[in-house]
Amino acid sequence: MVTSPGIPRLVVAAPSSGSGKTTVTTGLMAAFTERGLAVSPHKAGPDYIDPGYHALATGRPGRNLDAFMCGPDLVPALFAHGAAGCDLAVVEGVMGLYDGAAGRGELASTAQVAKLLRAPVVLVVDASSQSRSVAALVHGFASFDPQVRLGGVILNKVGSDRHEVMLREALEEAGMPVLGVLRRAPQVAAPSRHLGLVPVAERRADALESVAALAEQVRRGCDLDALMALARTAPPLHCEPWSPSDALAGAGGSPGTTAAGPVEGVPRLRGGRPVVAVAGGPAFTFSYAEHAELLTAAGAEVVVFDPLRDEALPENTGGLVIGGGFPEVYAPELSANEALRRSVAAFAAAGGPVAAECAGLLYLGRSLDGKPMCGVLDADARMSERLTLGYREAVAVSDSALAPAGTRLRGHEFHRTVIEPGAGASPAWGFTHPERRVEGFVQRGVHASYLHTHWAAEPSVARRFARAAADRP
């Protein structure tokens, strides 16, 4: 066991969703970065969109800390990996402070992440409809779990000077420091859509302006020195930082996996490494940073391409990863890029390994909202009024380029689309919790599913896929 340096750190939480966590967190990250600090951005839970704003604010990859998908024991190690060499780490919470995986107690809650990281918590409170009651609210959150250290409050959506005075007086009675007061400022809010905020990749210029405005708002309204002092009270973490190469070296034992480390005997492509093409651009923005790091450590060369613009897969592509995003927003443009659709279909027909999650599943189908897609799968997708959202426990039903049958993983679903049929003759996953059903498609080298997974939880997935890319005929 290694004691990692005591990286100053804060967890930004709230009583509930919609209180302003993302606004405050992104503003804090940007304000501290403007001070010349190297800020490590993190997000509790599975969300892909907020880390994009965090990355824009800090210039570093936004990283997720998900105790459900990766397990509690891995959270400190993943944190230490991302925060290595930084002056400050800021973690945005998920939902309300004590909300976690349904029916699992504190699992995957912001409170659990804060305890695992031994980090002080700053509570962002929407004060728009209360005055003295704020003290009772904050007292309840501070006392609910004595192991959660609530270090102060940032009051959001404060209406006037008089309102601020009443709130401060109430919290002073409760003995809770006020570390910031933000007035109502709708002009700095990021636009939202059916699955949350609009991703940075879709509005980069506007997003830069929003982040700059948030930094200015936080500078004016928050005591950055007091927040930094609070962050420095976090003690050292007793853990070994996560390493993709070490994770692969320890990822033995699953049937069908290969030797750890860079794959040997690969085709002499781009210096001897199999090329894994990863879909990016505005339509495919959902990914975890650790996936590319694991693929690289497994011997692959990761090359990003944009299905909206590129008319062919990258040269010498040996494997194809198409993650999540918003293809439904760009269905006409994706459909219009017929050359790339043919390239993807030909790659899959030739048995090339393809890992597709959610948006990738829709792109591989026959059609999306009536627009032709790649036609790799005999399935049609459409937008739905129903939001499918939640954690899942799954077991691989069929052998694939990602995992041998029987592999167990935890993941999450997050979509407002329906694909029919929902599973092929060889399904990808069998869900065991919270409901039992099969889902997804495995055919030739294709593994396509709605399920989002975090490969750090099962590094053999990356190693197996890199081997499949290297072995592609």
C-alpha positions, 0 to 999 in steps of 0.5 A: 500500500502506498501513501499518495501525496495529500493532493488538496481536494474538494467534493462539490455536492448539493441537496438535490439535482438542479441546485447548481453543482455543475455551474459551481464546479465548472466555475471553480475549476476555471477560476482556480485554473486561471490562478495558474493552478493545475486542476484535476477535474472529476465527476462522481457517477456515470455522466459523460457530459459534465466532464466535457465542461470540466475539461474545457475549464481545466485543460485536462481530461474530465474523469469519472469516479463511479463506485457502482461500475468500478467498485468502491475500492478502485475509486481512490486509485482512479482518482490518484491516477487522474490527479497525479501532479496537480495542485488541486482536485475538484470532484462534482457530485451526482444527484443529491449528496446521499443519493446513490444506486437504487436500493443499494444504500450509499453505493455510488453516492457522492457521500460515498465518494467523498468518504473514499477520498477522505475529502471535505464537501462543499454543499451548493444550496439553491436558496431561491425559495428560502431564508432561515430554513436553509440552516435546518436543511444544511444541518440535516445534511451535515449531521446525517452521516458523521463520516461525511465532512461538510466544510461549508456552503455555497449559496446559489440563486440568491435574490438580493443583498437582504436575502443574502444577509438573512441566509448568512445569519441563519447559517452563522447560527448553525455554525456553517461557513458560507464560502460563496454567494452566487446571484441568479444569472441565467445568462451563464447557464449552459443549454440543455436537451433531453439527456441533460446539458448539450455537450461541449463538442456541439457548441465549443465556442459558446461553451468557452464563453459560458465557462469564462462567464462561470469563472467570473461569477465564481471569482466575484461570489466565492472565497477562493482562498477559503476554499483552497484552505479547506481543500488542503485539509484533506489528508493523504490517500493510502492507495496505489494510483491506478495504472493502465499497464498494471491493470492489464498485468493483473487482468488474468484469469478470465477465459479467452483473455490474452497475455498482459502488456502490449500484444505481440505478433501484431501486423506491422501497422503504423510502427507495429501497433494495431490501429483502433479507430474511435468515433468522435466529433459532435455525434459521439462524445461519450467516452471514458478517458481510461478506455483509450489509455487501456487500449494504448497500454494493450498495444493499440494505436488509438486514432479518433475519427469524426463520422460526420466529416470523415468519408473513410475509416482511418488507414489500416483500421484493425478495430472500431470503437463507436461509443455513446453520444447523440446520433439522433440529433445528427441523423441526417448528416450521419446518413448523408455520409454514405461513403463512411457508412459503406466503409463501416459496413464493409469492415464489419462484414469482413469480420473486423472487431467492432465495439458499439455502445448506445449511439454506436448501436444506433449507428450500426442499425438499418435506420434511425428515425427513418434515415439510413444508417450503416445497415450492419444490424437488421434493426431500426431505431427511433426516438422515444418519449421514455427515458431509459436510465439506470445502473445494470448488472450484466453477464455476457451471453455470447463470446465476442471481441470484447468478452467471453461468454460468462463475463460479468460487468456492471454498467448503465443505460442512458437513452431516449431511443428504442431499437427494434428488435432489442436483441439479436439471435446472439445477444450481447448481454443478459441483465441480471439486475434490476430486471432480467432480459437479454439485450444487444447484438453479437455477430461476426466481430460486432458487439453492439449494445445500449449498455455503457461500461467502464473498462477499468473495472475489467481491463481484460476487455481492452486487452481482448479487443486489442488482440482482436484488432491485431489478429484481424485478417 
